[in-house]
Amino acid sequence: MELEPEVHAHAHKTGHRRFDLVLALSALALSIGSMVIAIENEGAMRRLVTANSWPCLQISHGNLRDGARLLHFDIYNAGIGPATLEKMVVTYDDQPVRSARELLERCCKVTAQTQLQTVVNAVENHVFAARDALSFLEVPQAGTDEAVWNLLDRERMRLGIQVCYTSVFDEHWTTSLHAPRPARIDACDLLKGEAYEGHLYEPPGR
């Protein structure tokens, strides 16, 4: 029984050595170019997904809402992705305050006998959906000592408020009342200052 000779496949050649080398190098360049384009497309898609999920917390305060005299201190997600607020630092005259009670006592001499109406919300670990807002402190003029309300209305300009929050991609960002442009940070623990803990608030005299 005779065995047929083994046939090896070879790349087609033109018979011109230099031209064959140019073809091989061109094919290699095309392969590398395709890989580079694929990697760049993947990076672009990743950046697009990140951009479409980017949160942006903004801090504000004011003395009027819906036509009513109301002091309000707010956090608003102006971005298009959710954000989890991990830490907030509030200062008065550059000194940290840990609660609404401490703030009102220091800025406005609030005591147990002061006539005062407040609404306090804890914001730590609060998840802000896109376009979501939350007031961490509200003081309506109605039901509040007028002198105290007017004093807080003036003294709120001496407040400093800074927050650190995370995106769905576990990116950490900081922003503040006086520097609203977000800045990247490695971890919210790096945000200096004692954390403001709104849920520790107790109305004066309780």
N, C-alpha and C positions, 0 to 999 in steps of 0.2 A: 504494500500500500504506500503510495507516494504522497507525501505531505506537500501542500502548496506553500510556496515561499511566503514568509510573513511580510506584510505590507505596512510600512510606517507612513503616517500622514505628515506632510510637511506643509508649512505655510507657502502660499503661492508667491512666487518670486517673478520679478520681471526680467531677470537676467542681467540687470544693471545693478551692480553692488551698491553704488552710492545712492541710487534712487530707492532701492529697497530699504536702506538705512533711514532715509528721509521719511518714508512711509511708516516705518516702525516708530520713529520718534514722534511723528504726528499723531499716531494712534495713542501713544503713551501720554502725550500732552492733552489730547482730548479726554482721556480717562481721568487724569489729574484735575482738569478743568471742571469736569462733571462732578467730581467729588467735592471740590471747593464750592461750586454753586449749591450743591445739596446741603453742605454744612452751613453756608450763609443763609439759605432759605430756612433751615431749621432754627437758626438764631433769630432770624427776622420774625418767624412765627411765634417763637417763645417771647420775644419782646412785645409782639402784638397782643398776645394773651395777657401778659403782665400789665400792659397799658390799659387793656379793657377791664382789668380787675384792680386798678390802682385806687386806693383810698386817699383822702386828703382832709384831715380834721382841721377845722378852723375854730378859733376862740373869739368870742365877742361879748359885749355887755351893753346895756342900755337902760333907759328909764321910762320907756313907754312901749306898750304892746296892746294892739287892738283898741287903741283910743283910751286905755286905762293907764294911770300912773303906776308903773310897776318896775322896780329894779330887778333886772334879770341878768344872769351870768351863764352863758350858753356855750355848748360845743356842737358843731355842725359838720357833718361829713359832706364836703363839697365834691368828693371824688365819685367814681363810678363803680367802686368795689367796696366790700365791707371792711370794717376796721375794728379791732379789739383794743380798747384803751387799757393799757397795762399799768400806767402810773401817771399821776397828775401832781404837780408841785405848785402850790399857791404861796405867794409871798406878799407881805405888806411892809412897805418901807425896807425892802430887800431882806426881810426876816420871814422865815417860813411859818405858816399857820397850818394846823393839822385838821381843823374842822370849821364849820360855819360859826359855831359858838365862839371859838377862839378869835376868829376874824372880827366878829361883831363886838366882842369885848375890847379888843385892842384898838380898832379903828374908831369906834363910836361910843365907847364907855357904856355899853349895854350891861344892865344888871338884872337881878331877879325881879325887880319892880318895874322894869321898862315895859311899856306897852308895845308889843311887837308881834307881827304876823310873818311867818316864814314858811316857805316850801323848800325842802331839801331833798335832793336825789343823789344817791351814790352812783358814781360813774366808773369806779374801778372795775375792770373786767366786763364792762358794758360793751356789747357788740352794736356798732353803728352801721346800719345798712346804708346804701347810697341815698343821699339826700335826707338822712335821718338827723334829728336834732334833739338835744336834751339840755334842760336847764339844771345845773347843779345847785343853784341857789336863786330863789325868788323872794322879794320882799315887797308886797303891795303897800301902796300909800294908805289905803283904807285899813283901819285897824292898827296902824303903827304910829307911834309917837312922831309927830311932824318934825320935831327938831332932829331926832335920830335918823329919820328917813332922809332928810335934807343933808345931814352930815355924811351918811353913807353914799349919797349921790355924788358928793364932792370927793370923798376919800377913795372911791372906786378907781379913780384915775391913778392912784398910787399903788395899785395892785399889779403883781406880776403873775402870770399864769402860763405854765408850760406843761405839755403832755407828751407822752411817748405811747405809740400804738403800733400794732402789727397788722400786716396784710395777710391774705389767705396763703401767700407764699412764704410766710414767716419772715418777711422783711420788717425791720424795725425803723420807725420814723419818729422824729421829734418836730414839734412846732410850738410856737409861743404866741402870746398876745401881741407882742411888739415885733416879732419876726415870723410872720405867717408862712413864709416859704418853707416847706418840709425839708428836713435834712436827714440823711441816712445815719444810723447808729448801729453798732454791733449788737447791743442788748439794752433793754429798758432799764436794767439795773445800773447802767452807766449814767443815767439821768441824775444829776446831783440834786440834793435836797430831800427833806422829809416828805413822804407821800401825804397828800391831802386825803383824808378819809371822811367823806361826807356822811357815811352811815354812823359815825361816832357822835354826830350832833345830837345834843339834847337842848330843848328850849330853856332859856334862863329860868331858874327857880324850880325846875323839875327835880 
